[in-house]
């Protein structure tokens, strides 16, 4: 299975979407990202600090 990347996971929609997707696809298959570290999302599964405006970080 491929992984799902959620950019801006700490926002209003992402904070609800990530736990929902993790319940369906498994915690290890949904990678949450945000500019600021989010301890709640990081404890439940993979989390990376990522600035959506920085293309080098995606690589």
Secondary structure, DSSP 4 states (H G I P E B T S, - for coil): ---EEEETTTSTTHHHHHHHHHHHH-GGGEEEEESS--HHHHHHS-EEE--TT-HHHH-
